[in-house]
């Protein structure tokens, strides 16, 4: 994967070395000789496509493992799931009567639900990667540092939402989030003159869980583009070494 500036540098280098890299109506043609890292034999379209897909599989596997661990969401300030806005009003009321621990307990359990659901994303990501066409690869190849993440968002938000929703709902029951919510709301509603509050915890948690997942997919994608240490296989070193050399 490569940013626009590096891509222009690649084309310039190819021209200086006598290689013929063309851009026609069908997009970039990568069949022309582009040397692998270290000046080895030219890379083929197949190798470049496989390299891109391998990078995305490795990157998404790392992300799923990270956010799906205990405290993957809860202890990470970047993707921690706070209470929904309406329930923060509940927190403020309960805090005044010394019951803020009830909302803190619910918030923890929302994060635990997201952590348990996260491993389900791996299969959905890998299916989307397998289904990538050559045009998809070209678009990601020539796009910005988060081009693959944008592709995933467009293609996977609905199937991931469908996959996550029953898992989050079940997990919220398993970790006690629903009981915590019911106890909290019962205490809140026993206080005179408080406004009515309702929250769809399942939908909210799924949306926040996916947002956190894509946040780190984008970071991992950018790292693989720029950081040689992230290229952990020979194919990745050849494909991305050629583009950054």
C-alpha positions as CSV (number, residue, x, y, z in Angstrom):
1,X,0.0,0.0,0.0
2,X,1.2,3.5,-0.8
3,X,0.3,7.1,-0.4
4,X,0.0,9.4,-3.4
5,X,3.4,11.1,-2.9
6,X,5.2,7.8,-2.7
7,X,3.2,6.6,-5.7
8,X,4.4,9.5,-7.8
9,X,8.0,8.8,-6.7
10,X,7.6,5.2,-7.8
11,X,6.4,6.2,-11.2
12,X,9.3,8.7,-11.6
13,X,11.8,6.0,-10.5
14,X,10.3,3.6,-13.0
15,X,10.6,6.1,-15.8
16,X,14.3,6.8,-14.9
17,X,15.1,3.1,-14.9
18,X,13.5,2.5,-18.3
19,X,10.5,0.6,-17.0
20,X,7.2,1.2,-18.6
21,X,4.4,1.7,-16.1
22,X,1.2,2.8,-17.7
23,X,-2.1,4.2,-16.5
24,X,-4.9,3.7,-18.9
25,X,-8.7,3.8,-18.7
26,X,-8.7,0.6,-16.7
27,X,-6.4,2.2,-14.1
28,X,-2.8,1.4,-13.1
29,X,-1.1,-1.4,-15.0
30,X,1.4,-3.2,-12.7
31,X,2.4,-5.8,-15.2
32,X,5.3,-3.8,-16.2
33,X,8.6,-4.5,-14.5
34,X,8.7,-3.1,-10.9
35,X,11.7,-4.5,-9.0
36,X,11.2,-6.0,-5.6
37,X,13.2,-4.9,-2.6
38,X,16.9,-5.2,-3.1
39,X,16.7,-5.0,-6.9
40,X,15.5,-8.7,-7.3
41,X,13.2,-10.0,-10.1
42,X,10.2,-7.8,-11.1
43,X,7.0,-8.1,-9.1
44,X,3.9,-9.4,-10.8
45,X,0.3,-8.3,-10.5
46,X,-0.4,-11.5,-8.6
47,X,2.4,-10.9,-6.1
48,X,1.3,-7.3,-5.5
49,X,-2.3,-8.3,-5.0
50,X,-1.3,-11.1,-2.7
51,X,1.0,-8.8,-0.8
52,X,-1.8,-6.3,-0.2
53,X,-4.2,-8.9,0.9
54,X,-1.6,-10.6,3.2
55,X,-0.9,-7.2,4.8
56,X,-4.6,-6.6,5.4
57,X,-5.1,-10.1,6.9
58,X,-2.1,-9.7,9.2
59,X,-3.2,-6.1,10.2
60,X,-6.8,-7.0,10.9
61,X,-5.8,-10.1,12.9
62,X,-3.6,-7.9,15.1
63,X,-6.4,-5.5,15.6
64,X,-9.0,-8.1,16.5
65,X,-6.6,-9.7,19.0
66,X,-5.8,-6.3,20.6
67,X,-9.4,-5.0,21.0
68,X,-10.8,-8.5,21.8
69,X,-8.5,-8.9,24.8
70,X,-9.6,-8.1,28.4
71,X,-9.5,-4.3,28.7
72,X,-9.0,-4.0,24.9
73,X,-11.7,-1.4,24.9
74,X,-12.1,-0.6,28.6
75,X,-8.6,0.4,29.4
76,X,-7.9,2.2,26.1
77,X,-8.8,5.9,26.2
78,X,-8.9,6.0,22.4
79,X,-11.7,3.5,22.0
80,X,-13.2,3.2,25.6
81,X,-17.0,3.1,25.4
82,X,-18.5,5.7,27.7
83,X,-22.1,5.7,28.8
84,X,-24.6,7.0,26.2
85,X,-25.3,10.7,26.5
86,X,-28.8,10.2,28.1
87,X,-27.3,7.9,30.7
88,X,-24.8,10.5,31.7
89,X,-27.7,12.4,33.0
90,X,-28.6,9.4,35.1
91,X,-25.0,9.3,36.4
92,X,-25.1,12.9,37.4
93,X,-28.2,12.4,39.5
94,X,-27.0,9.2,41.1
95,X,-23.6,10.7,41.8
96,X,-25.3,13.3,44.0
97,X,-26.8,10.6,46.2
98,X,-23.6,8.5,46.4
99,X,-24.5,5.9,43.8
100,X,-22.1,6.7,41.0
101,X,-20.7,3.2,41.3
102,X,-23.8,1.8,39.6
103,X,-23.2,3.7,36.4
104,X,-19.5,2.9,36.5
105,X,-20.4,-0.8,36.7
106,X,-22.7,-0.5,33.7
107,X,-20.0,1.3,31.7
108,X,-17.5,-1.4,32.4
109,X,-19.9,-4.1,31.3
110,X,-20.6,-2.3,28.0
111,X,-16.9,-2.4,27.3
112,X,-16.7,-6.1,28.2
113,X,-19.5,-6.8,25.8
114,X,-17.6,-5.1,23.0
115,X,-14.4,-7.1,23.9
116,X,-16.2,-10.4,23.7
117,X,-17.8,-9.6,20.4
118,X,-14.6,-8.4,18.7
119,X,-13.2,-11.8,17.7
120,X,-16.2,-12.3,15.4
121,X,-14.9,-9.5,13.2
122,X,-12.0,-11.6,11.9
123,X,-14.0,-13.8,9.6
124,X,-15.9,-10.9,8.2
125,X,-12.7,-9.0,7.5
126,X,-11.1,-12.0,5.9
127,X,-14.1,-12.7,3.7
128,X,-14.1,-9.1,2.4
129,X,-10.3,-9.3,1.7
130,X,-10.8,-12.6,-0.2
131,X,-13.5,-11.0,-2.3
132,X,-11.4,-8.0,-3.4
133,X,-11.3,-7.5,-7.1
134,X,-8.3,-6.2,-9.0
135,X,-10.1,-2.8,-9.2
136,X,-10.5,-2.9,-5.4
137,X,-6.8,-3.6,-5.1
138,X,-5.9,-0.8,-7.4
139,X,-8.2,1.7,-5.6
140,X,-6.6,0.8,-2.3
141,X,-3.1,0.8,-3.8
142,X,-3.4,4.3,-5.2
143,X,-5.5,5.7,-2.3
144,X,-4.6,7.5,1.0
145,X,-3.1,5.8,4.0
146,X,-6.6,4.7,5.2
147,X,-7.9,3.6,1.8
148,X,-8.3,-0.1,2.9
149,X,-10.1,1.1,6.1
150,X,-12.5,3.2,4.0
151,X,-13.1,0.1,1.8
152,X,-13.9,-2.0,4.8
153,X,-16.2,0.6,6.3
154,X,-18.2,0.7,3.1
155,X,-18.4,-3.0,2.6
156,X,-18.5,-4.4,6.1
157,X,-20.4,-2.0,8.4
158,X,-23.8,-3.7,7.7
159,X,-22.6,-7.3,7.9
160,X,-20.5,-6.5,11.0
161,X,-23.5,-4.9,12.6
162,X,-25.6,-7.9,11.9
163,X,-22.9,-10.2,13.3
164,X,-22.2,-8.1,16.4
165,X,-25.7,-7.3,17.5
166,X,-26.9,-10.8,18.7
167,X,-23.4,-11.4,20.3
168,X,-23.4,-8.0,22.1
169,X,-27.0,-8.6,23.3
170,X,-26.1,-12.1,24.6
171,X,-22.9,-10.9,26.1
172,X,-24.6,-8.0,27.9
173,X,-26.8,-10.6,29.6
174,X,-23.8,-12.8,30.4
175,X,-21.6,-10.1,31.9
176,X,-24.6,-8.6,33.8
177,X,-24.9,-5.4,31.9
178,X,-28.7,-5.7,31.6
179,X,-29.1,-6.4,35.4
180,X,-26.8,-3.4,36.1
181,X,-29.0,-1.2,33.8
182,X,-32.2,-2.4,35.4
183,X,-30.9,-1.8,39.0
184,X,-29.5,1.6,38.0
185,X,-32.7,2.7,36.4
186,X,-34.8,1.5,39.2
187,X,-32.8,3.5,41.7
188,X,-32.8,6.5,39.4
189,X,-36.6,6.4,38.9
190,X,-37.2,6.2,42.6
191,X,-35.8,9.7,42.9
192,X,-38.5,12.4,42.7
193,X,-38.9,14.7,39.7
194,X,-36.2,13.2,37.5
195,X,-36.8,13.2,33.8
196,X,-37.6,10.1,31.8
197,X,-34.5,8.5,30.2
198,X,-34.3,5.7,27.7
199,X,-31.3,4.2,25.9
200,X,-30.8,1.4,23.3
201,X,-27.7,-0.1,24.9
202,X,-27.3,-2.8,22.3
203,X,-27.3,-0.6,19.3
204,X,-25.1,2.0,21.0
205,X,-22.5,-0.6,22.1
206,X,-22.4,-2.2,18.6
207,X,-21.9,1.2,17.0
208,X,-19.1,2.1,19.4
209,X,-17.5,-1.3,19.2
210,X,-17.3,-1.0,15.4
211,X,-15.9,2.5,15.6
212,X,-13.1,1.4,17.9
213,X,-12.3,-1.6,15.6
214,X,-12.0,0.7,12.5
215,X,-9.9,3.2,14.4
216,X,-7.2,0.6,14.9
217,X,-7.6,-0.9,11.5
218,X,-6.7,2.5,10.1
219,X,-3.7,2.8,12.4
220,X,-2.5,-0.7,11.5
221,X,-2.9,0.0,7.8
222,X,-0.9,3.2,8.0
223,X,1.9,1.4,10.0
224,X,2.2,-1.3,7.4
225,X,2.5,1.3,4.7
226,X,5.3,3.2,6.5
227,X,7.1,1.0,9.0
228,X,9.4,-1.8,7.7
229,X,9.2,-3.5,11.1
230,X,5.5,-4.3,10.4
231,X,6.3,-6.2,7.3
232,X,6.7,-9.6,8.9
233,X,6.8,-11.9,5.9
234,X,9.1,-12.1,2.9
235,X,6.2,-11.2,0.5
236,X,5.4,-8.1,2.5
237,X,9.1,-7.1,2.5
238,X,9.3,-7.5,-1.3
239,X,6.1,-5.8,-2.2
240,X,6.3,-2.8,0.3
241,X,10.0,-2.6,0.1
242,X,9.7,-2.0,-3.6
243,X,7.2,0.8,-3.0
244,X,9.2,2.6,-0.3
245,X,12.7,2.2,-1.7
